[in-house]
């Protein structure tokens, strides 16, 4: 699998419920629409594995990082280290390259971070928890996120095809 086909999900363990919900809603997308993409998060690790070695290995491979943003995420050195890797890759890529998919899960000060430059999910960066508290259906919220992820994965796939075609044409 190419680097662009790896999805790294960055989150803090306090927000594990949001990770589990997200995985449920994006599973059909990854299984039926984009089987060439593989999502990874640290819940696949087992006791006895070297935590940071495994995470660093996956960080070297990702093409897209989904970030579940909350106050705990923004207070976590490990999560911010992961985010900084994605931000650095974003600076290195071309302007149309997408490699960060931020999702605001709980109210936090994301506006004071580099994330303020990105289009966020849910729409307008309204936290999932806030939308649910206001009576919005969790199914609707996560389905809309999955629809946006579908658009992102489609663009990544198209970029990969274009890059591959360019390599074939080069002398």
C-alpha positions as a printed Julia matrix, in Angstrom:
171×3 Matrix{Float64}:
   0.0    0.0     0.0
   1.29   3.44   -0.86
   1.86   6.11    1.73
  -1.22   7.99    0.53
  -3.37   4.96    1.45
  -2.53   5.05    5.14
  -4.82   6.98    7.49
  -3.48   7.75   10.96
  -6.12   8.63   13.55
  -4.7   10.92   16.22
  -6.69  11.29   19.43
  -6.31  11.37   23.19
  -7.58   8.42   25.19
 -10.01  10.68   27.05
 -11.87  10.96   23.71
 -11.93   7.24   22.94
 -15.74   7.24   22.66
 -15.47   9.68   19.73
 -12.85   7.46   18.1
 -15.12   4.42   18.41
 -18.08   6.31   16.95
 -15.99   7.69   14.08
 -14.66   4.25   13.2
 -18.22   2.86   13.01
 -19.32   5.54   10.6
 -16.28   5.48    8.32
 -15.98   1.68    8.19
 -18.41   1.25    5.25
 -16.59   4.0     3.36
 -13.23   2.29    3.82
 -14.53  -1.2     3.21
 -16.67  -0.62    0.14
 -15.61   2.66   -1.47
 -11.91   3.0    -0.63
 -10.55  -0.43    0.2
  -7.07   0.78   -0.79
  -7.1    3.0     2.31
  -6.32   1.6     5.72
  -7.09   3.44    8.98
  -4.77   2.98   11.94
  -5.0    4.08   15.56
  -3.25   2.89   18.68
  -6.12   0.63   19.76
  -4.52  -2.05   17.56
  -1.5   -2.21   19.88
  -1.19  -5.11   22.28
   0.45  -5.46   25.65
   4.19  -5.85   25.35
   4.58  -3.81   22.17
   6.73  -0.71   22.31
   4.11   2.0    22.22
   6.1    4.92   20.82
   8.06   2.77   18.36
   4.81   1.45   16.84
   3.23   4.91   16.73
   6.35   6.42   15.12
   6.37   3.65   12.51
   2.78   4.5    11.59
   3.54   8.24   11.57
   6.19   7.59    8.92
   3.59   5.92    6.69
   0.45   8.06    6.78
  -0.97   9.95    3.85
  -3.88  11.43    5.83
  -4.13  12.2     9.54
  -7.57  12.44   11.12
  -7.27  14.49   14.32
  -9.95  14.34   17.01
  -9.5   17.75   18.63
 -10.49  18.52   22.22
  -8.99  20.4    25.18
  -7.24  17.2    26.23
  -5.84  16.76   22.71
  -4.47  20.3    22.7
  -2.97  19.74   26.17
  -1.28  16.47   25.18
   2.38  16.66   24.18
   2.1   13.36   22.28
  -0.95  14.47   20.31
   0.61  17.83   19.47
   3.78  16.06   18.33
   1.65  13.97   15.96
  -0.19  17.06   14.73
   3.1   18.9    14.16
   4.31  16.07   11.92
   1.17  16.46    9.79
   1.53  20.25    9.74
   5.16  19.96    8.58
   4.16  17.57    5.8
   1.4   19.99    4.84
   4.0   22.79    4.43
   6.18  20.52    2.28
   3.36  19.47   -0.07
   1.71  21.39   -2.85
  -1.15  23.74   -2.09
  -3.83  21.22   -3.12
  -2.38  18.38   -1.07
  -4.57  17.32    1.82
  -3.08  15.41    4.71
  -4.97  16.71    7.76
  -8.65  16.07    8.48
  -9.43  17.84   11.79
 -12.61  16.98   13.67
 -13.56  19.07   16.7
 -15.07  16.68   19.22
 -15.36  18.94   22.29
 -15.27  22.69   22.89
 -11.64  23.88   22.92
  -9.38  26.73   21.84
  -8.53  25.37   18.38
  -8.84  28.93   17.0
  -5.49  29.76   18.63
  -3.66  26.9    16.91
  -2.5   26.32   13.32
  -5.81  24.45   12.82
  -7.49  27.85   12.35
  -6.17  27.77    8.77
  -8.02  24.54    7.91
 -11.58  23.67    7.04
 -12.82  21.7    10.02
 -15.46  19.1    10.75
 -18.21  19.26   11.81
 -19.09  22.23    9.64
 -17.67  25.52   10.9
 -15.73  23.74   13.65
 -18.76  23.31   15.88
 -17.84  20.51   18.31
 -19.62  17.18   18.05
 -20.45  17.33   21.77
 -22.08  20.76   21.36
 -24.19  19.62   18.4
 -25.39  16.56   20.31
 -26.17  18.7    23.35
 -28.29  20.96   21.12
 -30.32  17.93   20.01
 -28.56  17.15   16.72
 -28.62  13.45   15.85
 -25.29  11.69   16.4
 -26.02   9.6    13.32
 -26.46  12.74   11.22
 -23.28  14.38   12.56
 -21.05  11.37   11.91
 -22.69  10.63    8.57
 -21.91  14.19    7.43
 -18.3   13.73    8.59
 -18.12  10.47    6.61
 -19.46  12.27    3.52
 -16.74  14.93    3.86
 -14.11  12.24    4.4
 -15.35  10.59    1.21
 -14.64  13.84   -0.68
 -11.18  14.06    0.87
 -10.27  10.46    0.09
 -11.51  10.9    -3.47
  -9.24  13.92   -3.91
  -6.26  12.06   -2.41
  -6.94   9.15   -4.75
  -7.14  11.48   -7.75
  -3.87  13.19   -6.73
  -2.16   9.8    -6.49
  -3.38   8.87   -9.99
  -2.2   12.21  -11.4
   1.23  11.83   -9.73
   1.52   8.28  -11.07
   0.62   9.43  -14.58
   3.22  12.21  -14.37
   5.91   9.72  -13.34
   5.04   7.45  -16.28
   5.31  10.36  -18.73
   8.63  11.62  -17.35
  11.7   10.54  -19.38
